Amino acid sequence: MEDRDVVIIGAGIAGLTAAKRLRDLDPLVLEASDRVGGRIWSKQCGELAMSVGAHMFPPPDSTVGQLVTEYGLDVLPITGSMLNIALQDRVIADTRPELMPFKLPLSTRGRVAFARAGLKVKQIGDEYMRLAKPRAGETASDVRLRLLRYHGDETFADFLGPLPPDAQRIFTALCNRTIADPHEISVSAMAALFGHVWDSGDLGRNMRGGSGLLPEAMGRDLAAHIRLQTKATSLAFDGAGVTVGYEGPDGAGTVRARTAIVAVPTPDLIPFMADAMTPGFRSAIDRVTFGPHVVLSIRTTETEPMPWDDLYSILTPDYAFNMLFNHTNSLYAAGVPKQGSVLMVYGGASRGYPLLDKPHEEIAECFLRDLDRLFPMVRPHIAETWVMPWAHAGAFAAPGRWRAQEQLEAGLGGRVFLAGDWVSDFVSMETAALTAVDASDRVRALLDRSVPAPPPPKPRDPVASARVQRFFE
């Protein structure tokens, strides 16, 4: 058995952020997969980059933005239109929101209902952003709770009321973007979507070379602390600390730590923490609801102009996927000569569940068949595709989710703290990183060690450290 001040379970952006902030405490990071980054995953293809995960970056003054700057990475502003809808196999593009009801091919009833619902949606989005501003003396935890409580017991379906089918399918596709369906998700969660995502100043950047460059850079920097392919199997309280059992490439092991940060989704957390949970903690965990995204990334080779070049995202209510993104828009807007495109489509919630267990080739063909209806010029130029069925792509706030927040913020037993976007009010890299900042601060307060970070110590396990370093070489 080895001893540490802190053990961190999970090497997604939350776990990596926590490890970086606590590196002077020689943290041990256990990551079950063979890579860091969690749901941030991309790969470079020359100047292009394919992505099957998170891809929109916050401003430079954010927590993630500061990491991007520190590691010398480059984010490009999204210049393409974000407000586009494909209906009846044509794209209604770059239209002001208030004009959408008049541009979309809807029935008269659908047009009126969509306009009324749109006004209600704009109102909750604006109110959410006002509520998101911290008040004097408030903590980040206070703000998260307030945002989750905003219409937090009402479903989005009830909020909208009955809609004609042609209007309903648009709002269903929007909910699918957040990994849920209208009858499952709270108004607070949809207000977060409209408040954050449609504000290009908030999440309006893509990373040159792919979003995965950030966790890869952090992984190299923190390699001495990370053990890949090492899965936590148990967590128990042990006197003034915790004991974590794990299985790794070299067999089973145990680490005793004074404190722990758990930064994995709740479906992955429950198996190793179940025996340590109090009834109140388990009740809070059970209020966290995850949904799927089934993703297809497509790299093409055309050099001529294409109809999607000036678009960034398209809502696609009538297709097997509910969203299409053009990840090369920012790159070509920056002046790089065209050498193909990278398009991402995905199906969330009820569009994703039926596909989770399908062969990847079948998923790709399902999406491409519908994409042929919208952009038939894609298929002849396809160079490669990449399918990723995320069963637990992210959490969404179901009605009543806010009631779990105080317990989630407190953690378990005064020694185990939680981090990840599922602890927050909105799923994004930034909210994941912010919860890691809070968890790290709680660890420092517990250990009463507020010292400047010295150079990282030599790894205690040189074999494991070398294995991580080889991953990044």
PyMOL commands that set and color helices and strands:
alter all, ss='L'
color gray80, all
select helices_A, chain A and resi 13-21+23-25+63-70+97-103+108-131+140-149+156-160+165-177+187-196+213-221+223-225+266-276+279-286+329-333+349-351+353-355+360-374+379-381+401-410+421-423+429-447+462-472
alter helices_A, ss='H'
color red, helices_A
select strands_A, chain A and resi 2-9+28-30+42-45+48-51+75-77+85-87+90-92+205-207+226-227+231-238+241-248+251-262+289-300+313-315+323-326+342-348+382-396+416-418
alter strands_A, ss='S'
color yellow, strands_A
deselect
rebuild
show_as cartoon
